[in-house]
Amino acid sequence: MKALIQRVKRASVEVDDREVGAIGTGLLALVGVEKGDDEATADRLLHKLLHYRVFPDTAGRMNRNLQQAEGGLLLVSQFTLAADTRKGLRPSFSSAAPPAEGDRLFHYLLGRAHDAWPRVASGEFAADMQVSLVNDGPVTFLLES
């Protein structure tokens, strides 16, 4: 399971011209589910999402995590993150989890996130989404679990 995280001033996601999720200051996490991922993988990723220190302390150093910064978490499923881009000029999706398994694990992650933190929003799995954000920094990291 992978998550491309971006520290944001604000972020939102729309489906069919309607906003389905939005946060203010926090993390936008584009999440890709790969073959072999399971609940334990999702739990490890969630722990990183909540505890990865990417927010500045009073000295301006990245020493605070999402919870310490009291930020929001916007989870957006991103099947293309599981692509293998090492060869050729077209991505291969052979390492991506099948859609039903990706859906199940993304919703497991989303449910666990809601249980662990009150400021969670999301896009819609497998929908054509338009994601808007104001990247803060910019600060962007690829997390793998």
N, C-alpha and C positions, 0 to 999 in steps of 0.2 A: 504494500500500500504506500502510495506517495502522496505528498501534499506540497504544492507550491504555495507558500504563504507570502503574503504581502502585508506589511504594516500600513494601515490606511487611516486617513482622516475621516473618510466615510466610504461606504460601498453599498451597492444595491444590485439586485438582479430582477429582470423582467421576463415574463413569458406572455406572449400574445398581447403586448402593450399594457400589461398590468404588473405592478410591482408585487413580487411574491416574497421578497426578503430584503431587509436593509439593516445596516448598522451605522453607528457613528464611529468614533475612534475605536480601533481594534485590529483584528486580523481577518483578511479574506483568505480562505483556504480552498484552493482548487484541488480536488481529491480524485486520484486515480486508483482503481482497484485492479490488482493483478491476480493471475492464476496462483493458487496456493495461499492466498490471503485468507485469514479466518478471524474469529472474534478476538483472539489474543493479539493479532496484528493491529486490529482496529483500536483495541484498548491501549496499546503502546503508542499508536499515533495520537490518540486523544490526549494522553499524558503529555506528550511533547507539545501539542498545540496549546494546552493550558499552561505549561510550565517553561516553555522555551523563552529565554530572556532576550527580548528584542525591543523593549521599551526603555527609554532613557530614565536614569535616576537624576537626582538633583545636580550631579556633576556632568550630565550629558552622556554617560556611558550606558551601554545596553545591559543593564543589570536587573530590570524588572520584567516580570512575565505578564501575560494577559490578565490574570486575576489581580495581581498587584496594581496594574494600571486601570482596573475596573472597565476593561474594554469589551466590545462585542466580538462575536465569532460568527462569520458568515461562511457556511459550508456550501460549496458548489461542486457537484459531481462533474468530473472532467475525464472522460474515457480516453481522450487522446494523450494524457500523461503516461499511460501505460505503453505507448508506442515504442518500438525498437527503431531507432533512427541511425544505427551504426553503419548500415550498408545501403548503398543506392541513393536514389533521389525521391523515394516514396516511402512513407512510414509503413511498418508492419505492425499489425495489431494482434499478432499471435500470442503475445504475453499478457494481453488484457483478459480479465475474468469474463466469462460469459455474461450476457446482460442480466439474467435472472439472479446470478450470484453477486454481481456488482450492485444491483439494486438492493438485495438483501443486506449486504455488508455496509453499503452507504447508509441505509436506514438504521442499521444497528449502531453505527458510529453517531449518527444524528440523535438517536434516542439516548445514548450514553452521554452525549454532550449536553442535552437538555437536563439530564439527571444531575450533571456535575456543575453546571453553570447557568445562571438565569438569563444571560444575554446571548442567546443563540438564534440565528436565522439561517435559512437555507434556500437554495434554488429548488428546482424540480428535476428529479432523476430522468434522464433521457429526453428532456425537453430541449427545444431550440431556445436558448437563453441569451439575453443580452446583459452583460455584466458591466457595470460602471463603477469606477473607483477613483479616488484621489489618493495616490500612493504617497505615504509619508516617509520622506528620506531622499530617494527611494530606498526602502529596505525590503529585500526579497530573498527568501531562502527556499531550497528544496529539501523537505524532510522525507526520510524514508524510514520505515519501521519493519 
